[in-house]
């Protein structure tokens, strides 16, 4: 499907959005002036708009054409205007990669990309325009008076390599346009590095760093005597610069300054790779040809190709061609050329910090499209906190529109009233309250969701081709030749250079070590974020009036990232657990609740939690709270809601949450796979269902329920269970993967190796490691008629044997319900199996549930880790453990979530 042309904007819609933004930024009096000035210019604007419509009527993308013309018209040096740059992460390899190997691998990879552009295009899951990918290679910005031109040399076969300021060239494609053998490329690079040519006083590269008019003048002179050399220099597929010193990444800002400050680059070329003595690589691209997003995609593809190539350590997939000629040096007579130093950068400040985030939290935000919004909204709040006029700073976020013909990026001005309301709320909020006070958290979430929706709506409009920023630029240019309306022209100038520009992306820090957006105005802040697996790198670049508060902004942003992360994670968990519809509903009693009574308790597993961070504990308690709300909703939403539905709904919700060792967050077995189990029991009639060794059913508890209701057997295992439940939702094994469980699995495997290699290490150490995943889940419930139900679900034991079945799947071991009690257990599965603990509690129950559970815990489970949640027909709830256990309950309309400790002996505190 071909991309659509970029739409022609609605003048009425654009002016309405301009008014909305202006009103948010300025006071009533200032806005009134703006409205009056806009009204006075209405006739001229309408006339100019008609002319504009005719002019762009037959254009495929008037917005990109205008944007590109503006950049190509800039006369200041490229390195201080339109050059965009980044430093790539070093390649992970078993051996050190030399400068020659790195440069040669880059050139070889580029040769493959040039002849097979689909490799780069496959980075995008949808059909995007291909113009920027085409301009990435064999394209130069040709210097001319007034406005430069982009020229593409699609038939090019050679590369430019610059060493000591001297340019060399050699072919990287053969006559059939196939990549030259890697070893031949490396031989050429080695020959260049060994060249005895001394560094020239003036390099041709330095001329490309001059003012564009000056460079155009020099170039025209040089064409008279060195046209062939100039044509070769400017028609290469890419330029690779070989620096004669190492680049130290311990100080990323300093390294980035070194990358940007050098003039020994071919700035006319769209793509320059700079390879330092230690193999560290920088990438510089020309923004008039490509956007930063394309540069990041190229960096990712190149790193992947180099890594794979180095791992293979051969070149068997390339055509072998004899090395017959050394690289050619391009000679230019530059003795008479005088270069007067030009400042490449304004007085500006750059600072950065890394914000840590759990990999699974990061993945949650990405899965539910909350990652970018979290950071962008945190930045908005930090700006408001840092600057007295923070709410009056126009904030722009480039949004790609590559689904249109020649689509690039359009600015989305994200200022909105909802974010302002969230900022006002946060003035009186703190992290502890947001984690532990449900009502406080609920208010914040409402405001966060409203601000999130406002942000998404603005970006959605941009992606639909309704970005008013590009249209405002047209209106400003319409009025440029008007002698009147000077006041309006001045007022609209804020849209020409917004105070704050936010750029960045998730999943890029793996490939990009450091990079920032460009500052293109005299008073501006550019904030860039590079998302990684376990952290996000935030870089703040500012000049002019913003310089003095950049450190204050950085510290404020650290805090707002923490606060906004709480909201984002809570919303993500709610979406993951399927509770979006009930999220913002009040939990006060309804008429149904007055006529029907429900009491239930849940657990999130027993184990050691001393190593858990407070934030993670808060998140787990929040998830338990959401699960309880889901249970309540399942019971009261229908007149015939029952306790079986409650325990299944609650357990299913916990299975869907990545935090727990059940469903989504299940542990790995010895083969690195997931085998899940669950059971459910109805105390009314003694019916029960259980499944084990489940590998592809998303929710084992739903499978157990299906077995209970539809199968003549109680217990099904493995493929037979999955075949019987084939109508239930199935997922790939990777769905159950989480970073936390993978790290825990690796820890246990390492401990196992240590035991094999060192007999002095006791096996108990392994067992302790296997108990790192306490989050087995379960629920027990009773209604006003005394009907009881129980359910339990787990991923089992870390590094367990394939085919191992634990207590969770065995009725009577971890799950039991009859007409007196309902029990769900967690802990050392083998001991629960041997002692049949769940049913034993039921058989010894004499009316005092707390004493019964406590006695069995002490007598039967004293040497094993154990947690028990139980409820009796009277509605008495017990939650006890000999370790620590996540616990939640619902009784008399009240929700409770807490960590139960082995030292807690006041069982009455848990009895409702």
C-alpha positions in Angstrom: 0.0 0.0 0.0 1.5 3.3 -1.1 1.8 6.2 1.4 -0.8 9.0 1.0 0.1 12.6 0.1 0.4 15.0 3.0 -2.9 16.8 3.6 -3.6 20.5 3.1 -4.5 22.0 6.5 -7.7 23.7 7.5 -7.1 27.4 8.2 -10.0 27.5 10.7 -8.7 24.6 12.7 -5.1 25.9 12.7 -6.1 29.3 14.0 -8.3 27.8 16.7 -5.4 25.7 17.9 -3.1 28.7 17.9 -5.6 30.6 20.1 -5.8 27.7 22.5 -2.1 27.4 22.9 -1.6 31.2 23.2 -4.3 31.4 25.9 -2.6 28.7 27.9 0.8 30.5 27.7 -0.2 34.0 28.4 -2.3 36.2 30.7 -5.8 37.3 29.8 -4.6 40.8 28.8 -1.9 39.4 26.5 -4.3 36.9 25.0 -6.8 39.7 24.3 -4.1 41.6 22.4 -3.3 38.5 20.4 -7.0 37.9 19.5 -7.4 41.5 18.4 -4.2 41.4 16.3 -5.3 38.2 14.7 -8.7 39.6 13.9 -7.2 42.7 12.3 -5.1 40.5 10.0 -7.9 38.1 9.1 -8.6 39.5 5.6 -4.9 39.3 4.6 -4.5 35.8 6.1 -7.6 34.5 4.2 -6.3 35.9 0.9 -2.8 34.4 1.5 -4.3 31.1 2.4 -6.1 30.8 -0.9 -2.8 31.5 -2.7 -1.2 28.8 -0.6 -3.9 26.2 -1.4 -3.3 26.7 -5.1 0.4 26.5 -4.7 0.4 23.2 -2.8 -2.5 21.6 -4.5 -0.4 19.2 -6.7 2.4 18.6 -4.2 2.9 15.2 -2.6 4.2 16.7 0.6 4.3 20.5 0.9 5.4 20.3 4.6 8.6 18.3 4.0 9.4 20.4 1.0 9.1 23.6 3.0 11.0 22.1 5.9 13.9 20.8 3.7 14.1 24.2 1.9 14.4 26.0 5.2 17.3 23.8 6.3 19.1 24.0 3.0 18.8 27.7 3.0 20.7 28.0 6.3 24.0 29.7 5.5 25.8 29.1 8.8 28.2 26.2 9.1 26.6 22.7 9.1 28.4 21.6 12.3 26.7 24.4 14.3 23.3 24.2 12.6 22.0 21.0 10.9 24.5 18.3 11.8 23.0 15.7 14.2 25.2 13.3 16.0 25.5 10.4 18.5 28.1 8.1 19.9 27.4 4.4 19.4 27.7 1.8 22.2 30.9 -0.3 21.9 30.4 -3.7 20.3 30.3 -6.6 22.9 32.8 -9.2 21.8 35.0 -11.9 23.3 38.1 -10.2 21.9 39.0 -6.5 21.6 37.9 -5.0 18.2 40.6 -2.9 16.6 40.0 0.4 14.9 40.7 -1.3 11.5 38.3 -4.1 12.2 35.5 -1.8 13.4 35.9 0.6 10.4 36.0 -2.3 8.0 33.0 -4.0 9.5 31.1 -0.7 9.3 32.0 -0.2 5.6 31.2 -3.9 4.8 27.8 -3.6 6.5 27.0 -0.3 4.7 27.8 -2.0 1.4 25.3 -4.7 2.2 22.7 -2.1 3.2 23.3 0.0 0.1 22.5 -2.9 -2.2 19.7 -4.3 0.0 17.9 -1.4 1.6 15.2 -3.7 2.9 17.5 -4.6 5.7 17.1 -1.1 7.1 13.5 -0.8 6.1 12.6 -3.9 8.0 13.2 -2.0 11.2 9.7 -0.5 10.8 6.7 -2.8 11.4 4.5 -0.7 9.0 4.9 0.7 5.5 6.8 3.9 5.8 8.2 6.2 3.1 11.6 5.3 1.8 13.0 8.7 0.9 15.1 9.2 4.0 16.6 5.7 3.8 17.5 6.5 0.2 19.2 9.8 1.3 21.1 8.0 4.0 23.7 6.8 1.5 25.5 8.3 -1.5 23.8 11.6 -0.9 25.4 15.0 -0.4 24.3 18.5 0.4 25.7 20.4 -2.5 26.7 24.0 -1.5 25.2 26.7 -3.5 24.3 30.4 -3.1 21.1 31.1 -1.3 19.9 27.4 -1.0 21.9 24.2 -1.2 20.7 21.0 -3.0 20.5 17.4 -2.1 22.1 15.2 -4.8 21.9 11.4 -4.8 24.5 9.3 -6.5 22.6 6.0 -6.8 25.3 4.4 -9.0 28.1 5.0 -6.6 30.4 2.1 -5.7 33.1 3.7 -3.6 33.6 4.9 0.0 35.5 7.9 1.3 37.9 7.2 4.1 39.7 10.2 5.8 42.9 9.7 7.8 45.0 12.6 9.2 42.7 14.9 7.2 43.6 13.2 3.9 40.7 11.7 1.9 41.1 8.3 0.2 38.7 6.3 -1.9 38.2 2.6 -2.8 35.4 0.6 -4.2 33.2 -1.4 -1.8 30.9 -2.9 -4.5 32.1 -4.9 -7.5 31.1 -4.4 -11.1 27.9 -6.5 -10.4 27.1 -4.2 -7.5 27.8 -6.9 -4.9 29.7 -6.2 -1.7 33.4 -6.5 -1.8 35.0 -9.2 0.4 35.4 -8.0 4.0 39.1 -9.0 4.0 39.7 -6.8 0.9 38.0 -3.9 2.6 40.1 -4.4 5.7 43.3 -4.5 3.6 42.4 -1.1 2.2 41.7 0.3 5.6 45.0 -1.1 6.9 46.8 0.5 4.0 45.3 3.9 4.8 46.2 3.6 8.5 49.8 2.7 7.6 50.1 5.6 5.2 53.1 7.9 5.9 51.2 10.9 4.6 51.6 13.7 7.0 48.6 15.7 8.3 47.8 18.6 6.0 47.7 22.1 7.2 44.2 22.5 5.6 42.0 19.5 4.8 39.2 19.5 2.2 37.0 18.4 5.1 37.5 21.6 6.9 36.1 23.5 4.0 32.8 21.6 4.3 32.6 23.0 7.8 32.7 26.6 6.6 29.8 29.0 6.1 27.9 27.6 3.1 28.4 30.6 0.9 32.1 30.6 1.5 32.4 26.8 0.9 30.4 27.2 -2.3 32.8 29.8 -3.5 35.9 27.7 -2.7 34.3 24.6 -4.3 33.6 26.4 -7.6 37.2 27.5 -7.7 38.5 24.0 -7.1 36.2 22.5 -9.8 38.4 24.3 -12.3 41.5 22.3 -11.4 40.3 19.2 -9.5 36.9 18.3 -10.8 37.5 14.6 -11.0 38.8 14.5 -7.4 35.9 16.7 -6.2 33.3 14.5 -7.9 34.8 11.4 -6.2 34.9 13.1 -2.8 31.3 14.1 -3.0 29.8 11.0 -4.5 30.9 8.4 -2.0 28.4 6.0 -0.4 29.5 7.2 3.0 32.5 8.8 4.6 34.5 7.1 7.4 36.9 9.2 9.5 39.8 7.4 11.1 40.9 9.4 14.2 44.4 8.8 15.5 43.5 8.9 19.2 41.2 7.0 21.6 37.8 8.3 22.7 37.1 7.8 26.4 33.4 7.2 27.2 33.9 7.6 31.0 32.8 11.2 30.5 30.1 11.1 27.9 29.7 14.9 27.6 33.4 15.4 27.0 33.4 12.6 24.4 30.4 14.1 22.7 32.1 17.5 22.6 35.2 15.9 21.0 33.0 14.2 18.4 31.1 17.5 17.5 34.0 20.0 17.7 36.2 18.4 15.1 36.1 20.0 11.7 37.7 16.9 10.0 34.4 15.6 8.7 32.8 15.5 5.3 29.8 17.6 6.4 28.4 17.6 2.9 27.9 13.8 3.1 24.6 12.7 4.7 26.4 10.0 6.8 29.8 10.1 8.5 31.1 7.4 10.7 34.0 8.4 13.0 36.1 5.5 14.3 38.6 6.3 17.0 41.8 4.5 17.9 40.1 2.2 20.5 37.2 1.4 18.1 34.7 3.7 19.7 32.4 5.0 17.0 30.5 8.3 16.4 27.9 9.0 13.8 27.1 12.3 12.2 24.2 12.9 9.8 22.9 15.9 7.9 19.5 16.8 9.1 18.3 18.3 5.9 18.5 14.7 4.4 17.5 12.6 7.4 15.9 12.8 10.9 17.4 11.7 14.1 15.0 8.7 14.2 16.5 7.4 11.0 20.0 7.9 12.4 19.1 5.9 15.4 17.7 3.1 13.2 20.9 3.0 11.2 23.0 2.8 14.4 20.9 -0.1 15.6 21.2 -2.0 12.3 24.9 -1.4 12.0 25.6 -2.5 15.5 23.6 -5.7 15.0 25.3 -6.5 11.7 28.8 -5.9 13.1 28.0 -8.0 16.2 26.7 -10.9 14.1 29.7 -10.6 11.7 32.2 -10.6 14.6 30.6 -13.6 16.2 30.8 -15.5 12.9 34.4 -14.2 12.4 34.4 -15.2 8.8 33.3 -13.8 5.4 31.9 -16.9 3.8 28.8 -15.1 2.7 30.5 -12.5 0.5 32.0 -12.7 -2.9 35.8 -13.2 -2.9 37.6 -10.9 -5.2 41.4 -10.5 -5.4 42.9 -7.4 -3.9 44.5 -5.8 -6.9 45.0 -2.1 -6.1 45.6 0.1 -3.1 43.2 2.9 -2.1 43.5 6.1 -4.1 44.4 9.4 -2.4 42.3 12.4 -3.4 44.7 15.3 -4.0 43.6 18.9 -3.7 45.8 22.0 -3.9 44.8 23.9 -0.8 48.1 25.8 -0.2 46.5 29.1 -1.0 43.3 28.5 1.0 43.0 30.5 4.2 40.5 29.4 6.8 39.5 31.8 9.5 38.3 30.1 12.6 34.5 30.1 13.0 32.9 29.3 16.3 31.0 26.0 16.0 28.8 26.4 19.0 27.0 29.0 21.1 27.5 29.4 24.8 25.5 26.5 26.1 25.4 24.0 28.9 25.0 20.2 28.7 24.3 17.9 31.6 22.9 14.4 31.8 21.9 11.7 34.3 20.8 8.1 34.2 17.5 7.2 35.8 17.3 3.6 36.9 14.2 1.6 36.2 13.4 -2.2 36.5 13.5 -3.9 33.1 10.1 -5.4 33.7 8.6 -2.0 34.6 10.2 -0.5 31.5 8.6 -3.3 29.4 5.2 -2.8 31.0 5.3 0.9 30.1 6.3 0.1 26.5 3.6 -2.6 26.1 0.9 -0.2 27.0 2.4 2.9 25.2 3.1 4.7 28.5 6.9 5.0 28.3 7.3 8.2 26.2 4.3 9.8 27.9 5.8 9.1 31.3 9.0 11.0 30.5 7.4 13.8 28.5 4.9 14.6 31.3 7.6 14.4 33.9 9.6 17.0 31.9 6.6 19.2 31.7 6.0 19.1 35.5 9.7 19.7 36.1 9.7 22.8 33.9 6.8 24.2 35.9 8.6 23.5 39.1 11.9 25.0 38.0 10.9 28.2 36.1 8.7 31.0 37.5 7.0 31.2 34.1 7.2 27.4 33.5 3.6 27.3 32.3 4.4 29.9 29.7 7.2 27.9 28.0 6.1 26.5 24.7 7.0 22.8 24.6 7.5 21.0 21.3 7.8 17.2 20.6 8.7 16.1 17.1 6.3 13.4 16.0 7.1 11.3 12.9 4.7 11.4 10.0 6.5 8.9 7.8 3.4 7.1 6.7 2.9 10.1 4.3 4.8 10.4 1.1 8.2 11.9 2.0 7.0 12.2 5.6 9.5 13.5 8.1 8.7 14.9 11.6 6.2 17.6 12.5 6.2 19.5 15.8 3.5 18.8 18.3 3.0 21.6 20.8 2.0 19.7 23.9 1.0 22.4 26.3 -2.5 21.6 27.7 -4.7 22.5 30.7 -4.8 18.9 32.0 -1.1 18.8 32.6 -1.4 22.2 34.4 -4.1 20.6 36.7 -1.8 17.6 37.4 1.0 20.0 38.3 -1.2 21.9 40.8 -2.2 18.6 42.4 1.4 17.4 42.7 2.3 20.5 44.7 0.7 18.8 47.7 1.6 15.2 47.0 4.5 13.0 47.9 5.7 9.5 46.9 4.8 7.8 50.1 1.2 8.9 49.9 0.9 7.9 46.2 2.2 4.4 47.1 0.2 3.8 50.2 -3.0 6.0 50.1 -5.5 4.5 47.6 -7.7 7.6 47.6 -4.8 9.9 47.1 -3.4 7.7 44.4 -6.8 7.4 42.7 -7.1 11.2 42.4 -3.6 11.4 40.9 -4.4 8.7 38.4 -7.5 10.4 37.2 -5.5 13.6 36.5 -2.7 11.6 35.0 -5.0 9.8 32.6 -6.7 13.0 31.6 -3.3 14.6 30.9 -2.2 11.5 29.1 -5.2 11.5 26.9 -4.7 15.2 26.1 -1.1 14.5 25.1 -2.1 11.5 23.0 -4.8 13.5 21.2 -2.3 16.2 20.2 0.2 13.6 18.9 -2.6 11.8 17.1 -3.6 15.0 15.3 0.0 15.5 14.2 0.2 11.9 12.9 -3.0 12.5 10.9 -1.3 15.4 9.1 -3.1 18.0 11.2 0.0 19.4 12.9 -0.6 23.1 13.1 3.1 23.9 13.7 4.0 23.6 10.0 0.9 25.5 9.0 1.7 28.3 11.5 5.1 28.6 9.7 3.2 29.2 6.5 1.1 31.9 8.1 4.2 33.6 9.5 5.7 33.6 6.0 2.5 34.9 4.5 2.7 38.0 6.7 6.5 38.6 6.3 6.0 40.8 3.3 3.1 42.7 4.9 4.2 46.1 6.2 1.4 46.1 8.8 0.5 43.6 11.4 4.0 43.8 13.0 2.6 43.1 16.4 1.0 39.9 15.3 4.2 38.8 13.5 6.1 39.3 16.7 3.5 37.3 18.7 3.6 34.4 16.3 7.4 34.3 16.6 7.2 32.0 19.6 6.1 29.2 17.3 9.3 29.7 15.2 11.5 28.7 18.1 9.7 27.0 21.0 11.4 27.4 24.4 11.6 23.6 24.9 12.2 20.8 22.5 11.9 17.2 23.7 13.3 14.3 21.6 14.1 10.7 22.4 12.9 7.1 22.1 12.7 3.9 24.1 15.0 0.9 23.4 17.8 3.0 21.9 20.4 3.1 24.7 21.5 -0.4 23.8 22.8 1.1 20.6 23.4 4.7 21.4 25.7 5.8 24.3 25.1 9.5 24.0 23.4 12.0 21.9 21.3 15.2 22.1 18.9 17.2 20.0 20.1 20.4 18.3 19.5 23.9 19.8 18.5 26.2 17.0 17.4 29.3 18.9 19.1 31.8 21.2 17.1 30.9 24.3 16.2 27.3 24.2 16.3 24.0 26.1 16.6 20.7 24.3 15.9 17.6 26.4 16.7 14.2 25.0 16.1 10.7 26.4 17.6 7.4 25.4 15.7 4.5 26.8 17.7 1.4 27.9 16.9 -2.0 29.4 17.3 -1.0 33.0 17.6 2.8 32.8 17.0 5.9 30.7 19.6 8.5 29.9 18.3 12.1 30.1 20.4 14.8 28.5 19.6 18.5 29.0 21.1 21.0 26.7 20.4 24.7 27.2 21.6 28.2 26.2 20.8 31.8 26.8 18.5 32.7 29.8 18.1 29.0 30.6 21.7 28.2 31.3 21.7 29.3 34.9 18.9 26.9 36.0 19.9 23.8 34.1 21.2 22.0 37.2 18.0 22.9 39.1 15.9 21.6 36.3 17.9 18.3 36.3 17.3 17.8 40.0 13.6 18.6 39.7 13.3 16.2 36.7 14.9 13.4 38.8 12.0 13.8 41.3 9.2 14.2 38.8 10.3 11.1 36.9 9.9 9.2 40.2 6.4 10.6 40.8 5.2 10.2 37.3 6.6 6.7 37.1 4.3 5.7 40.0 1.2 6.9 38.0 2.5 5.3 34.8 3.2 1.9 36.4 -0.2 1.9 38.2 -2.0 2.6 34.9 0.1 -0.1 33.2 -0.8 -2.6 35.9 -4.4 -1.7 35.7 -4.4 -2.2 31.9 -2.4 -5.5 32.2 -4.8 -6.9 34.8 -7.8 -5.9 32.7 -9.2 -3.4 35.2 -9.4 -0.3 33.1 -13.2 -0.1 33.2 -13.4 -0.3 37.0 -10.3 1.8 37.7 -11.9 5.1 38.4 -15.2 3.8 39.9 -15.9 4.6 43.5 -15.9 1.6 45.9 -18.8 2.8 48.1 -21.6 0.4 48.7 -24.3 0.0 46.1 -27.8 -1.5 46.5 -26.5 -4.8 45.2 -23.8 -4.8 47.9 -26.4 -4.1 50.5 -28.4 -7.2 49.4 -25.5 -9.5 48.8 -22.5 -10.0 51.1 -19.1 -11.0 50.0 -15.9 -11.6 52.1 -12.7 -12.9 50.6 -8.9 -12.8 51.0 -6.0 -13.2 48.6 -2.3 -13.8 48.8 0.7 -13.0 46.6 2.9 -15.7 47.9 5.2 -16.3 50.9 8.9 -15.9 51.0 11.8 -13.6 51.9 11.2 -10.0 50.9 14.1 -8.2 52.7 15.9 -7.6 49.4 12.8 -6.0 47.8 12.9 -2.2 47.2 10.1 -0.2 49.0 8.8 1.0 45.6 8.4 -2.7 44.4 6.6 -3.6 47.6 4.2 -0.6 47.0 3.6 -1.8 43.5 2.8 -5.3 44.6 0.3 -4.0 47.2 -1.3 -1.8 44.5 -1.7 -4.9 42.3 -3.3 -6.8 45.1 -5.7 -3.9 45.6 -6.6 -3.9 41.9 -7.2 -7.7 42.1 -9.6 -7.2 45.0 -11.5 -4.5 43.1 -11.8 -7.0 40.2 -13.1 -9.7 42.6 -15.7 -7.3 44.0 -16.7 -6.2 40.5 -17.1 -9.8 39.3 -19.4 -10.6 42.3 -21.7 -7.5 42.2 -21.9 -6.8 38.5 -24.5 -9.5 38.0 -27.3 -10.7 40.3 -26.1 -14.2 40.0 -22.4 -13.4 40.8 -20.9 -16.2 42.9 -17.7 -16.9 44.9 -16.3 -19.3 42.3 -16.4 -16.4 39.8 -14.7 -14.2 42.4 -11.7 -16.5 43.1 -11.3 -17.2 39.4 -11.4 -13.5 38.5 -9.0 -12.5 41.2 -6.5 -15.3 40.5 -6.7 -14.6 36.7 -6.0 -10.9 37.3 -2.9 -11.8 39.3 -1.8 -14.3 36.6 -2.0 -11.4 34.1 0.3 -9.2 36.2 4.0 -9.6 35.5 4.9 -9.2 39.2 3.6 -12.6 40.4 5.0 -16.1 40.0 1.8 -17.2 38.2 0.8 -16.7 34.6 2.7 -13.8 33.1 5.6 -13.7 35.6 6.2 -17.4 36.1 9.6 -18.8 36.8 11.8 -20.8 34.4 12.4 -24.5 34.7 15.7 -26.3 34.2 15.3 -26.0 30.4 14.6 -22.3 30.5 10.9 -22.9 29.8 7.7 -22.2 31.8 5.4 -24.9 33.1 2.4 -23.5 35.0 -0.2 -25.1 37.3 -3.4 -24.1 39.0 -6.4 -25.5 40.9 -9.9 -24.4 42.0 -12.5 -25.9 44.3 -16.2 -25.2 45.1 -17.1 -25.8 48.7 -20.8 -26.0 47.9 -20.6 -29.3 46.1 -17.0 -30.5 46.4 -16.3 -30.1 42.7 -12.7 -29.3 41.8 -10.5 -28.8 38.8 -6.7 -28.8 38.4 -4.1 -28.5 35.6 -0.3 -28.8 35.5 2.6 -28.5 33.1 0.8 -25.8 31.2 3.0 -24.2 28.5 0.8 -22.1 26.3 -2.5 -21.4 28.0 -2.5 -17.8 29.2 -4.5 -18.3 32.3 -4.1 -21.8 34.0 -6.8 -20.9 36.6 -9.4 -20.6 33.8 -8.3 -24.0 32.5 -8.7 -25.4 36.0 -12.2 -24.0 36.1 -13.1 -25.5 32.7 -11.9 -28.9 33.9 -14.0 -28.5 37.0 -17.1 -27.6 35.1 -16.8 -29.6 31.9 -14.5 -32.6 32.5 -15.4 -35.9 34.2 -11.8 -35.9 35.6 -10.5 -33.6 38.2 -6.9 -33.3 37.1 -5.4 -32.9 33.5 -1.8 -32.4 32.7 0.4 -31.0 29.9 -0.7 -31.3 26.3 -3.9 -33.2 27.3 -5.0 -30.3 29.5 -4.1 -27.8 26.7 -6.0 -29.8 24.1 -9.1 -30.0 26.4 -8.9 -26.2 26.9 -8.0 -25.3 23.4 -10.8 -22.7 23.2 -9.1 -20.6 25.9 -6.5 -17.9 25.0 -3.1 -19.3 24.1 0.2 -17.5 24.0 3.8 -18.1 23.0 6.2 -19.2 25.7 8.0 -15.8 25.5 4.8 -14.1 26.9 5.6 -15.5 30.3 9.2 -14.2 30.2 10.2 -11.5 32.6 13.7 -10.1 33.3 13.3 -10.6 37.1 12.6 -14.4 36.6 15.4 -14.7 34.1 17.9 -13.2 36.5 16.7 -15.4 39.4 17.0 -18.5 37.1 20.6 -17.5 36.2 21.4 -17.1 39.9 20.1 -20.6 40.8 22.0 -22.1 37.8 25.2 -20.4 38.9 24.7 -21.7 42.4 24.2 -25.2 41.0 27.5 -25.0 39.2 29.2 -23.9 42.4 27.8 -26.9 44.3 29.2 -29.2 41.6 32.6 -27.6 41.7 32.8 -27.1 45.5 31.5 -29.9 47.7 31.8 -27.6 50.8 28.8 -25.5 49.6 25.7 -26.9 51.1 22.6 -27.7 49.0 20.5 -25.6 51.4 22.0 -22.6 49.7 20.4 -23.7 46.4 17.0 -24.2 48.1 17.2 -20.6 49.5 17.9 -19.3 46.0 14.9 -21.3 44.7 12.7 -19.5 47.1 13.6 -16.1 45.5 10.2 -16.2 43.8 7.6 -16.1 46.6 4.7 -14.7 44.5 2.5 -17.7 44.0 -1.1 -16.4 44.1 -4.4 -17.6 45.6 -7.8 -16.6 46.8 -10.5 -17.8 49.2 -14.1 -16.4 49.4 -17.4 -16.8 51.1 -20.8 -15.2 50.4 -23.8 -14.4 52.6 -25.2 -18.0 52.0 -22.0 -19.6 53.3 -20.8 -20.8 50.0 -17.0 -21.2 50.0 -14.4 -21.3 47.2 -10.7 -21.5 46.8 -8.2 -21.1 44.0 -4.4 -21.2 43.7 -2.0 -20.6 40.7 1.8 -20.7 40.3 4.7 -21.0 38.0 6.4 -23.3 40.5 9.9 -23.6 41.7 12.9 -21.8 40.0 15.0 -24.3 37.9 12.6 -27.1 38.7 12.8 -30.3 36.7 10.8 -30.5 33.6 7.4 -32.2 34.4 7.6 -31.4 38.1 4.1 -31.0 39.6 3.8 -29.0 42.8 1.2 -28.6 45.6 -0.7 -25.8 43.7 -2.1 -28.3 41.2 -3.0 -30.9 43.9 -6.4 -30.6 45.5 -5.9 -31.0 49.3 -2.3 -29.9 49.2 -2.5 -26.1 48.4 -6.2 -25.7 47.6 -9.3 -26.8 49.5 -12.9 -25.8 50.0 -15.8 -27.5 51.7 -18.9 -26.3 53.6 -16.8 -25.1 56.5 -13.6 -23.5 55.3 -11.7 -22.5 52.1 -7.8 -22.6 52.1 -5.1 -21.5 49.7 -1.4 -22.2 50.5 1.9 -21.0 49.3 5.6 -21.9 50.1 7.6 -25.2 50.0 5.4 -27.2 47.7 6.9 -30.6 48.4 6.1 -30.2 52.2 2.5 -29.1 51.4 2.2 -32.2 49.3 3.5 -34.6 51.9 1.4 -33.1 54.7 -1.8 -32.4 52.6 -1.9 -29.1 54.5 -5.0 -27.4 52.9 -7.3 -30.4 53.5 -5.8 -31.0 56.9 -6.8 -27.5 58.0 -10.3 -28.3 56.9 -10.5 -31.7 58.6 -9.1 -30.3 62.0 -11.3 -27.1 61.9 -13.3 -26.9 65.1 -14.8 -23.4 64.8 -11.6 -21.4 65.6 -9.9 -20.9 62.2 -7.0 -18.9 63.5 -5.9 -21.4 66.1 -6.3 -24.3 63.7 -4.1 -22.7 61.0 -1.5 -21.6 63.5 -1.2 -25.1 65.0 -0.7 -26.7 61.7 1.8 -24.1 60.6 3.8 -24.7 63.7 3.5 -28.5 63.9 3.7 -29.5 60.3 5.6 -26.7 58.5 8.1 -25.6 61.1 11.1 -26.7 58.9 9.6 -25.4 55.6 8.7 -22.0 54.2 4.9 -21.6 54.4 2.0 -19.2 54.1 -1.7 -19.9 54.6 -4.8 -17.9 53.7 -8.1 -19.3 54.9 -11.7 -18.2 55.4 -14.5 -20.0 57.2 -18.2 -20.1 56.8 -18.6 -17.3 59.4 -16.4 -15.0 57.4 -13.4 -15.2 59.6 -10.2 -14.5 57.6 -6.7 -15.8 58.6 -3.5 -14.9 56.9 -0.4 -16.4 58.5 3.2 -17.3 57.5 6.5 -18.3 59.0 8.3 -15.9 56.6 6.6 -13.0 55.0 3.5 -13.0 52.8 1.6 -10.5 50.6 -1.9 -10.4 51.8 -5.2 -8.7 50.9 -8.8 -8.9 52.0 -12.3 -7.5 51.3 -14.7 -7.5 54.2 -17.7 -5.3 55.1 -16.9 -3.1 52.0 -13.3 -2.5 53.2 -10.2 -3.3 51.3 -7.0 -4.2 53.2 -3.5 -5.0 51.7 -0.4 -5.6 53.8 2.7 -7.8 54.3 2.0 -10.4 56.9 5.2 -11.2 59.0 6.1 -14.4 60.9 6.4 -12.2 64.0 2.7 -11.1 63.7 0.8 -13.2 66.3 -2.2 -10.9 66.5 -4.5 -13.0 64.3 -7.5 -10.9 65.3 -6.1 -8.1 63.3 -6.7 -10.2 60.2 -10.1 -11.4 61.3 -13.0 -9.4 59.8 
